[in-house]
Amino acid sequence: MICDKIKELKDEIEVIMNFKRILLLKKGNFNQKGKYVLYWMQQAQRVHYNHALEYAIQVANQNDLPVLVYFGLSANYPEANRRHYQFMLEGLKEVFSLLKNFNISHVVKIASPEVGILPYLEQAHCLVMDHGYLRHQRQWRSDVVDYAKMNHSHLSIFCVDTDLIVPVLVASQKVEYGAYTLRPKIRKLVNEFRDFTKLSVLKNQYPVEVASDDNLDDVDHVMNRLKLNHEQMPKVPSKGGYLEASKLCSLFIMNKANQYLESNDPSHDYTSKLSMYLHFGQISALEVYERMTLAVEKNQIDGLAYDAFVEQLIVRRELAFNYVYYQDGYDEFEKMTESWAYMTMNAHEFDIKPYIYTLKQLEMSQTHDPYFNAAMKEMYFTGFMHSYMRMYWAKKIIEWSSSFIDAYQTIKYLNNKYFIDGRDPNSYAGIAWCFGKHDRAWTERSIFGKLRYMNDKGLERKFDMEGYLHKIKIMDEQCKNCM
């Protein structure tokens, strides 16, 4: 159903936030009162600036009910490994500690999320869930709605888009061709969705008695319980959670934001490094936007730097979410880009390539290119890579692979394996960009055809690449000593 279906219930539920954030997925019987309002937390793993949690509290307060927050923890999340789970669990430990302080009941089930939630539907007054954007996330929610339609006619189900500033279904109803087509739509709507102040106090704090599989107090214990049979990799230096994300946001505003126009240079450290926290929903893009806007209003940061950052935070990020939401086959080589890009790739499929590297050689930084090797090491040890180097890194894999489809599969595999913010709309859109999506046709050349080309000379001309190599060398030595 479209967003404005929520109007059907406006007489029954007072909506303080912008009601266009809220989807009514199933209308039940509100005269049949349950024992609690159930909030399925999955995408938005936070308490601060969480519209879905806020909406659950609003419904609960209007019906004098407690809230039960559910989280489904599966050991088989697609392409996730120990470093992803470690980062996520550190954040969830904070979340459930904070919920406890607010006297909000919660339950963690070690099960696939859409399965573990089912026993809690029977006694729920209604179900509120946060929005999922990737294919499997949407399928989880669809499965629960279908189950409820068959088994729980009383239950109303709402889905709240809280990870985007402008909800994906409001910003556009189709896959956008590029940032230039989405940008005016976003700019027109963004102020309408600055709709969060603070979390409401839950009036009925009577505890909901449910058995939880774990309380997440001991992250190592939970990791052992999950029995993750994944390859051992270096533990990333970044710690998960809202507190760390909030600290990084503050440090960025105070010390880096005014240099953001120079952030493309990988030898500098002028990026916010918030992408991994945004990926797990540990901090809200809206909160980051509000904090940046307050800083520019107080003349703490330069307006041009602010505009450049907001372009990435809102326009480019929401373009990526638009892509995975509307593009059929966003993670499949045959469907992920434009017709012109496939035409030029087909025309250059058999071009002679001076270097061909295996997956293992790429993964172990064993190429002739010191810049690629340095970027791969940064990715391997830290779960992060400078954004400009991500583009260069992927373009080199295209250049050094036996075919375009092999290059795509290699890029996606390494991206999802090593980046903490891999398996993300930004990642899928970024990979597709390297193959022409959201880009334009360039001058014809060998190997790449009309796809955008990047080389080491361009890096050296624009940036202090010796400084970047020195930075990665120090990081490499430090990380090896910690292993």
Long-range contacts (C-beta under 8 A, 24 or more apart in sequence): 1-25, 2-169, 3-167, 3-169, 3-170, 6-158, 9-156, 13-58, 13-59, 13-62, 14-58, 14-62, 15-55, 15-58, 16-54, 16-58, 17-51, 17-54, 17-55, 17-195, 17-196, 18-192, 18-193, 18-195, 20-167, 20-170, 20-192, 20-193, 21-51, 21-160, 21-161, 21-162, 21-167, 21-193, 21-195, 22-55, 22-158, 22-159, 22-160, 22-161, 23-131, 23-158, 23-159, 23-160, 23-161, 23-169, 24-156, 24-157, 24-158, 25-141, 25-145, 25-157, 25-158, 25-159, 26-145, 26-148, 26-149, 26-155, 26-156, 26-157, 27-156, 28-126, 28-152, 28-153, 28-154, 28-155, 28-156, 28-157, 29-153, 29-154, 30-125, 30-126, 30-156, 32-154, 33-63, 33-65, 33-125, 34-65, 34-123, 34-124, 34-125, 34-126, 34-154, 35-65, 35-66, 35-123, 35-124, 35-125, 35-208, 36-60, 36-65, 36-66, 36-67, 36-68, 36-105, 36-123, 36-124, 36-125, 36-208, 37-63, 37-65, 37-66, 37-67, 37-68, 37-124, 37-125, 37-126, 37-128, 38-67, 38-68, 38-70, 38-117, 38-120, 38-121, 38-124, 38-125, 38-126, 38-127, 38-128, 39-67, 39-68, 39-69, 39-70, 39-127, 39-128, 39-129, 40-70, 40-71, 40-72, 40-113, 40-117, 40-127, 40-128, 40-129, 40-130, 40-144, 41-69, 41-70, 41-71, 41-95, 41-130, 42-71, 42-72, 42-113, 42-129, 42-130, 42-132, 42-137, 42-140, 43-130, 43-131, 43-132, 43-133, 43-137, 43-162, 43-163, 43-281, 44-130, 44-162, 44-163, 44-281, 44-284, 45-71, 45-88, 45-91, 45-92, 45-95, 45-280, 45-281, 45-282, 46-91, 46-95, 46-242, 46-281, 46-282, 46-283, 46-284, 47-95, 47-98, 47-99, 47-102, 47-199, 47-242, 48-199, 48-242, 48-246, 48-283, 48-284, 48-287, 49-162, 49-196, 49-283, 49-284, 49-286, 49-287, 50-130, 50-162, 50-199, 50-284, 51-160, 51-161, 51-162, 51-195, 51-196, 52-128, 52-129, 52-130, 52-131, 52-160, 52-162, 53-199, 54-196, 54-199, 54-200, 55-128, 55-158, 55-160, 56-128, 57-199, 57-200, 57-201, 57-202, 58-200, 59-125, 59-126, 59-128, 60-125, 60-202, 60-203, 60-204, 61-200, 61-202, 61-203, 61-204, 63-125, 64-203, 64-204, 65-125, 65-204, 66-104, 66-105, 66-202, 66-204, 66-205, 66-206, 66-207, 66-208, 67-104, 67-105, 67-202, 68-105, 68-106, 68-107, 68-120, 68-124, 68-208, 68-210, 69-99, 69-104, 69-105, 69-106, 69-107, 70-106, 70-107, 70-109, 70-116, 70-117, 70-120, 71-96, 71-106, 71-107, 71-108, 71-109, 71-113, 72-109, 72-111, 72-112, 72-113, 72-114, 72-115, 72-116, 72-117, 73-108, 73-109, 73-110, 73-111, 73-113, 73-116, 73-213, 73-214, 73-222, 73-226, 74-110, 74-111, 74-112, 74-113, 75-110, 75-226, 75-227, 75-228, 76-112, 78-136, 78-423, 79-416, 79-417, 79-422, 79-423, 80-423, 81-228, 81-230, 81-231, 81-233, 81-417, 82-223, 82-228, 82-230, 82-232, 82-233, 83-233, 83-234, 83-235, 83-236, 83-383, 83-420, 84-420, 84-422, 84-423, 85-223, 85-226, 85-228, 86-219, 86-223, 86-235, 86-236, 86-240, 87-236, 87-238, 87-239, 87-240, 87-276, 87-280, 87-383, 87-420, 88-240, 88-280, 89-216, 89-219, 89-222, 89-223, 89-240, 90-219, 90-239, 90-240, 90-241, 91-240, 91-241, 91-242, 91-277, 91-280, 91-282, 92-216, 93-216, 93-217, 93-219, 93-241, 94-241, 94-242, 94-243, 95-242, 96-215, 96-216, 97-217, 102-199, 102-202, 103-202, 103-205, 103-207, 104-202, 104-205, 105-207, 105-208, 105-210, 106-212, 107-210, 107-211, 107-212, 108-212, 108-213, 108-214, 108-215, 108-216, 109-212, 109-213, 110-213, 110-214, 110-225, 110-226, 111-213, 112-140, 113-140, 114-139, 114-140, 114-141, 114-143, 114-144, 117-144, 118-144, 118-147, 120-210, 121-147, 121-148, 121-151, 121-152, 121-155, 122-152, 124-155, 126-155, 126-156, 126-157, 126-158, 127-155, 127-156, 127-157, 127-158, 128-157, 128-158, 128-159, 128-160, 129-157, 129-158, 129-159, 129-160, 130-159, 130-160, 130-161, 130-162, 130-163, 130-281, 131-159, 131-160, 131-161, 131-162, 131-163, 131-164, 131-167, 131-168, 133-163, 133-168, 133-321, 133-324, 133-325, 133-425, 134-324, 134-423, 134-425, 135-324, 135-330, 135-331, 162-284, 163-278, 163-281, 163-284, 163-285, 164-285, 164-317, 164-318, 164-321, 165-190, 165-193, 165-194, 165-285, 165-286, 165-289, 165-314, 165-318, 166-190, 166-192, 166-193, 166-314, 166-318, 167-193, 168-318, 168-321, 168-322, 168-325, 171-318, 171-322, 172-322, 172-326, 174-326, 175-322, 175-323, 175-326, 175-327, 176-319, 176-322, 176-323, 176-326, 177-438, 178-319, 178-438, 178-439, 179-311, 179-315, 179-316, 179-319, 179-438, 182-315, 182-318, 182-319, 182-322, 183-315, 186-314, 186-315, 186-318, 190-314, 193-286, 194-286, 194-289, 194-290, 196-284, 196-286, 196-287, 233-380, 233-418, 234-380, 234-381, 234-479, 234-482, 234-483, 236-381, 236-382, 236-383, 236-384, 236-420, 237-382, 237-479, 238-273, 238-276, 238-382, 238-383, 238-384, 238-420, 240-276, 240-277, 240-280, 240-282, 241-282, 242-277, 242-282, 242-283, 244-277, 245-274, 245-277, 245-282, 245-283, 246-283, 248-272, 248-273, 248-274, 248-277, 249-274, 249-283, 249-287, 249-288, 249-291, 250-291, 253-291, 253-292, 253-295, 253-300, 253-301, 254-300, 257-292, 257-295, 257-300, 257-301, 257-302, 257-305, 257-306, 257-309, 258-301, 258-302, 258-305, 259-305, 260-305, 260-308, 260-309, 261-304, 261-305, 261-308, 263-387, 264-387, 264-388, 264-462, 264-463, 265-388, 265-462, 265-463, 265-464, 266-375, 266-386, 266-388, 266-389, 266-463, 266-465, 266-468, 267-463, 267-464, 267-465, 267-466, 267-467, 267-468, 267-471, 268-464, 271-386, 271-387, 272-309, 273-384, 275-421, 275-424, 275-426, 276-383, 276-384, 276-419, 276-420, 276-421, 278-317, 278-421, 279-420, 279-421, 279-424, 279-426, 285-313, 285-314, 285-317, 288-313, 289-313, 289-314, 316-426, 317-425, 317-426, 319-429, 319-438, 320-424, 320-425, 320-426, 320-428, 320-429, 320-430, 321-425, 323-425, 323-428, 323-429, 323-432, 323-437, 323-438, 324-425, 324-428, 324-429, 325-425, 330-428, 330-429, 330-432, 331-412, 331-428, 333-404, 333-405, 333-408, 333-409, 336-408, 336-428, 336-431, 336-432, 336-435, 336-437, 337-432, 337-435, 337-436, 337-437, 338-436, 338-437, 340-436, 340-441, 340-450, 341-435, 341-436, 341-437, 341-450, 341-451, 344-436, 344-441, 344-444, 344-448, 344-449, 344-450, 344-451, 345-404, 345-435, 345-449, 345-451, 347-449, 348-446, 348-447, 348-448, 348-449, 349-403, 349-404, 351-446, 351-447, 352-446, 353-399, 353-400, 353-402, 353-447, 355-399, 355-400, 356-400, 356-401, 356-402, 357-400, 357-401, 359-410, 359-413, 362-397, 362-400, 362-410, 362-414, 363-414, 367-396, 367-400, 369-396, 369-456, 370-469, 371-456, 371-459, 371-465, 371-468, 371-469, 372-396, 374-468, 374-469, 374-472, 374-473, 375-472, 377-472, 377-475, 377-476, 378-472, 378-475, 379-414, 379-418, 379-419, 380-418, 381-475, 381-476, 381-479, 382-475, 382-479, 383-418, 383-419, 383-420, 384-419, 384-420, 385-419, 386-468, 388-463, 389-468, 390-430, 391-430, 391-433, 391-434, 391-454, 392-454, 392-459, 394-430, 394-431, 394-434, 395-434, 395-452, 395-453, 395-454, 396-454, 398-434, 398-435, 398-447, 398-448, 398-451, 399-447, 399-448, 404-435, 408-435
